[in-house]
Amino acid sequence: KGEKFLIRKKIPVVRFPEDGVRMLSAVARFSEISREVSPQPSVPLTFSFLSPESLIDRPRAERILRDVRTAHRNLFSPFETLELLCAYGFPTPRFSRITEGEESKTSDILASFSDRLALKILSNDISHKTDVGGVLLDVPREQAAEGIRTMLNRVRQMAPQASLDGVLVMNMAPPG
């Protein structure tokens, strides 16, 4: 019933995640090529771009999907989303998860990142991370370890019942 509704509304329906990823890849590639060819194309461009099978890490993708299903969740965490995109060959900014107890490794992990970082609390119990102080943007790398400690403490105060799964550390995307 839901599938028929989507089809009537001309919303694409796919049966397998790989097909959905290929579709999104084609849309992203189309957008990229459109900007290269002309800022405002006068003639619509049509082409097909599928990620080569060699770029897909199927066991990694299956593990992520299985973990989410096993946990009886219907949403991916931001970290799982990035992991899944990587598994399907999509480029992402550098990212890592820092969990509690890894404080001694934080400086080693951060050394491979750019100078400006985004930090986001990881918790399936908190839908709106910004409401509890769980997002910091444009953090200088040398201040990121302190930012992580501060964020964890703030979130524990604002949402004491929440289970915290760590902090997502990510290179800031360039402006624009």
C-alpha positions in Angstrom: 0.0 0.0 0.0 2.8 2.4 0.9 4.8 1.5 -2.2 1.8 2.2 -4.4 1.3 5.6 -2.8 5.0 6.5 -3.4 4.8 5.4 -7.0 1.6 7.5 -7.6 3.4 10.5 -6.2 6.3 9.8 -8.6 8.7 9.1 -5.7 11.4 6.5 -6.6 11.0 3.1 -4.9 13.8 0.6 -4.6 13.8 -2.9 -3.3 17.5 -3.1 -2.2 19.8 -0.6 -0.5 22.4 -1.0 -3.3 19.8 0.3 -5.9 19.0 3.3 -3.7 22.7 4.1 -3.3 23.3 3.8 -7.0 20.3 6.2 -7.6 21.7 8.7 -5.1 25.1 8.4 -6.6 23.7 9.2 -10.1 21.9 12.2 -8.7 25.1 13.5 -7.0 27.2 12.8 -10.1 24.6 14.6 -12.3 24.7 17.6 -10.0 28.5 17.6 -10.1 28.7 17.4 -13.9 26.0 19.9 -14.4 28.0 22.5 -12.4 31.1 21.6 -14.4 29.4 21.9 -17.8 27.3 25.1 -17.1 26.2 26.9 -14.0 22.7 26.9 -15.4 22.3 24.3 -18.1 20.0 25.3 -20.9 19.5 21.7 -22.0 18.9 18.9 -19.5 21.8 16.4 -19.2 21.0 12.7 -19.1 23.4 10.0 -18.2 23.9 7.1 -15.9 26.6 6.7 -13.3 26.7 3.6 -11.1 29.4 3.1 -8.5 31.6 0.3 -9.7 31.2 -2.9 -7.7 34.9 -2.7 -6.7 34.1 0.4 -4.7 31.4 -1.2 -2.6 32.4 -2.9 0.6 29.4 -5.2 0.9 30.5 -7.0 4.1 30.9 -3.6 5.9 27.5 -2.4 4.6 25.8 -5.6 5.7 27.4 -5.4 9.1 26.1 -1.9 9.6 22.6 -2.8 8.4 22.6 -6.0 10.6 23.7 -4.0 13.7 20.9 -1.5 13.3 18.3 -4.3 12.7 19.6 -6.3 15.7 19.3 -3.2 17.9 15.6 -2.9 16.7 16.2 0.6 15.4 14.9 2.2 12.3 17.3 5.1 12.2 21.0 5.2 11.7 23.3 7.2 14.0 25.4 9.9 12.3 28.4 7.7 12.6 26.6 4.7 11.1 25.4 6.9 8.2 28.9 8.0 7.4 30.1 4.4 7.7 27.4 3.2 5.3 28.2 6.0 2.7 31.9 5.0 2.8 31.0 1.3 2.4 29.1 2.3 -0.8 32.0 4.3 -2.1 30.7 7.8 -1.5 33.4 10.4 -0.5 33.0 11.8 3.0 35.0 14.2 5.1 37.4 12.4 7.4 35.6 11.3 10.5 36.1 9.1 13.6 34.2 8.1 16.7 35.8 8.8 20.1 34.3 6.9 22.9 34.6 7.4 26.6 37.7 5.7 27.9 39.7 6.7 24.8 40.8 10.0 26.2 44.4 8.9 26.1 44.1 8.2 22.3 42.3 11.4 21.5 45.4 13.4 20.5 46.6 10.6 18.3 43.2 10.3 16.6 42.9 14.1 16.1 46.4 14.4 14.6 45.1 13.1 11.3 42.4 15.7 11.0 42.3 19.2 9.5 42.7 22.4 11.6 38.9 23.0 12.0 36.5 20.3 13.3 32.9 19.5 13.9 32.0 17.6 17.0 28.6 15.9 17.6 27.4 13.8 20.5 26.5 10.2 19.6 23.4 9.0 21.4 20.3 7.2 20.1 18.5 8.6 23.1 18.9 12.2 22.0 17.1 13.3 18.8 18.0 17.0 18.9 21.7 17.1 19.8 21.9 20.9 19.7 19.2 21.2 22.4 21.5 19.6 24.9 24.7 21.2 23.8 25.7 18.2 21.8 27.1 20.0 18.7 30.2 22.1 18.3 31.3 23.6 15.0 34.5 25.1 13.7 36.5 23.9 16.7 40.2 24.4 16.3 41.9 21.0 16.3 44.1 21.9 19.3 41.0 22.7 21.3 39.0 19.6 20.3 40.0 17.4 23.2 38.8 20.0 25.7 35.7 20.5 23.5 34.9 16.8 23.7 35.2 16.8 27.5 33.1 19.9 27.9 30.5 18.5 25.5 30.2 15.2 27.3 29.9 16.9 30.7 27.2 19.3 29.4 25.2 16.6 27.7 25.3 14.4 30.9 23.9 17.4 32.8 21.2 18.2 30.2 20.2 14.6 29.5 21.2 12.5 32.4 19.1 9.6 31.3 20.7 9.3 27.9 23.1 6.6 27.0 26.1 8.2 25.3 28.0 6.3 22.6 30.8 8.8 22.2 31.5 11.8 20.0 31.6 12.0 16.2 34.7 14.0 15.1 34.7 15.3 11.6 36.6 17.7 9.4 34.6 20.8 8.9 33.4 21.1 5.3 34.7 24.2 3.5 32.3 27.2 3.3 29.8 27.2 0.5 
